[in-house]
Amino acid sequence: MDTTEISVNKKSVKDLLSSGSTSKFVIPDYQRPYNWSDDEINTLFEDLWEATLDSITNPNSNKTFFLGSIVTFYNKDLNEQEIIDGQQRITTLFLLLRAIYTDLSKNEQRNEKEENFINEISPCLWIKDKYTNTYFKDQILIDSKIIENSEDGKNINQNEVLKEILKTGLVKEGATDNYSKNYLKLKELFEKKSKDEAIKIFDFIYFLLNNAILLPITTNDEDTALTIFSTLNDRGLPLSDADIFKAKIYNHISRNGASDLELKQFVYDWKRLEISSKEVFKDGMQQLFYYYMFYLRAIKKDYKTTTPGLRNYFKEEKFESLFNTNLITRLETILNFWLVVNNRISLEGEDWSNDIKILQILDCLKNYPNEFWKYPVIVYYLTHKNNTNFNTNFLAFLRRFYTFLLVKYIQMPSINAVKADILKLDIKIIENPLPSFDDLEYLASDEFKKALITPHYKTVRMLLLLLAYNNEKQDTLLPDKWEIEHIFPQSWNDNYINMPVETLKEKIEHLGNKIPFEKKLNIKASNGYFGKKKKEYLESKIEIVKAMSKSTFEDWVTNNIEARDTEVTEEIQNTLKKWVNNYDNTSLNEIHPTEEELKQIEEFRKKGYI
């Protein structure tokens, strides 16, 4: 087994780029496209120019200018230097040297300095013919394998664009890609300096080639290179696990005989998913794979409470799960689910996405204090969405699951109270649309009912949504932006209160003193008293708020809070008990997978993926 080797050697631009003649630089396909703008181009050029002037002023100081580190993976099998970190800078240096070469070569009658630097730059750009000492200008020292689509879905061969520029020094008319724009910008900057400060231009070229320093960090192990990159990278977005997965999948289907059309289709599908996922999740594709990992863990009956790192999880099984032909479909399914839950759209052909009761209980779950509610729901949807009785079973499951989570959190407000149970539930869901839950003796207790009066602050929104959706007239979802309204305000005029302040402060935070309220109306109602706020309550589209406007009380005092405490806690407890009883009765007639489906599940489990 080969051992991991890491080498770190300071190199000049000339030494580093010319090393591409023995092992070509390659930008892997999972990298992001070349995207430097005018700002970065101007900054790099002006910094190099200023450093050159400094070296001219202090000729004996041997001044250098540090351009940063370059992390590469030396692929021994292909004899290539895969650029893991630094592709933006190294690509720009290639373009800059080509721009200088083009300018120096434009005159047929060249002076000695121009001829010298043409000879210095050539081995930094092209392969040399050992027999004739000329250069093969179509054999450049850097290749880009980046997969990219234009907005109209067409493939853009970025490597051909870069290759053509480095080969000819020309840009296609009307080109709008970053290679072309930045090359032209570098040409413009160099030509201007050549005209305005011609006496210093050769000092600049010499300084760029010999005194501009990079720190290449090279390893023979790709994962080590990626780890180094993640540690060093503080200049922009780190390379995500999803980027790595994209390359693994692309390379796999390419090696297994995929046609150009199939490869283009994969690139198109991935890009579409990538764009859509960013509309739903901050982490985009990364989040999709995270949910998918929990689904795979459930299939493999993995209930270890330690959550593995995403890349390490897939790496352990040599990325086999990524190569399944259903992967993109599965990821799309996960994304579609969250488009319904988070973006409130409906899915064609999926009745559940228009079922208000299902949408309401999902809205309640969205306000659970941590992420662990999401994994069983996704596992359930992926596993059972095509079942005949899906809507009925899904609603029953979600209500039972909500009850389990709420009761557990009120009993012990910690992720550790449910983490192990959640992972075991994921596994149960794979084989049963109505999986069993532990008995909840605490639910029926007076202690639970008492705890509901002053629940943990992280559960208040869950409880208020449950009360809102329990109203039979509430046939819509609450608006995205709603706030917790204190019926008796948190700020009050002492002249109107005849009770100890501490007693009042405690009562104000009771559940009986709270309702969900539209943000705009809540601002309008401000800290007014009950008799005044009923006018704003009447404008609300939340039925339990509208009902408050019809109260005959003109004041809302501690007696009213205590009475409503009793009312709402009984309603919550009775609702949850009813959901549990209905679920338990339904599960007596639960629908199990067919024998053929069970065989297929077991086969998938042995392979480690679906």
Disulfide bonds with the S-S distance in Angstrom:
none
